[in-house]
Amino acid sequence: MGCSGSKRTRGDDNAKKIRKPKPWKHSEPITRTQLMRMRDEFWDTAPHYGGRKEIWEALRAAAEAELSLAQAIVDSAGVIVQTEDLTICYDERGAKYELPKYVLSEPINLIHEN
């Protein structure tokens, strides 16, 4: 058998379907404004920790999209999903991408501003 049998393809059975993270609680209650500031800071600095800029951009787009669109984004970008909630992913070159839960969903102790 040749190597083609071991090649990972986008539609293979090993690809994980993504899902929303389990409910989580921030260490202290935060407002939506604070959450958005934390997210912006993460996305502004994440590419400086390694990996490819286009993968970070795809992960941000996926994190901010509905699940079906997010799945299409990670599939088309060649992102290898390690954990179904997108907290750990890899690119095709093996670079690791770790996403904090606060960029993927809201905490259960979010303060709703009026």
Secondary structure, 3 states (H helix, E strand, C coil): CCHHHHCCCCCCCCCCCCCCCCCCCCCCCEEHHHHHHHHHHHHHHHHHHCCCHHHHHHHHHHHCCCHHHHHHHHHHHCCEECCCCCCEEECCCCCEEECCHHHCCCCCCEECCC
